[in-house]
Amino acid sequence: MVTSKCLAPTRKANGRDAKESSTLREDRFLLGPLVARAFQQYWRFTRGIYLSVEACVIDDAGRTLMVRQDENGGWNLPATTAQNGETLETAVRRGLRDIAGIEVNAKPELRGFYAGIRDRRTGQISPRGERGQTGLYVVRDWRRLSIPNTPATSTPATSFFPLGSLPAGLPPMTAERIRRSHEGRTISQV
């Protein structure tokens, strides 16, 4: 049989009775959620999540621009992380200029946001990356610049692929986002 010593009406040496002691312990448990909530707010403001952009660049032939980060890496849409104080549209313009040497002529179309894990350095999906939100833009009106703004050693390989023959090994969610972008649909259900 389990008995509770704190509920017994006995007097303690300091003059408080056990019932008061029990109330103090209960109050301590009520403070726990408040302290937890305060820490959650603190971490939200100090650590934050990243915000990145991904561009589905479509040429006149209906092909999609894909980027390969290194020789052994898979293909993906060009992406970058938005810098502090930068709008998403500015980030997509900067990213395309730096990654692929492309200048966006008209306002890119925002198709939606999705949650993901991205490498903050490269902007590409990574199992070791940080959590955040990514906005997908569709770019149809663009022109190729003569030289990307990055050194030749760090410029990733880029190529255009038809919708029917996207590169092997492309993540299924990325392929679905590309298909929906070509169809003019949002990505809310991917």
Helices and strands as residue ranges (DSSP letters): G 5-7, H 18-47, E 50-57, E 64-68, E 75-76, E 79-81, H 88-100, E 102-104, E 109-118, E 130-139, E 142-144, E 157-161, G 163-165, H 172-183
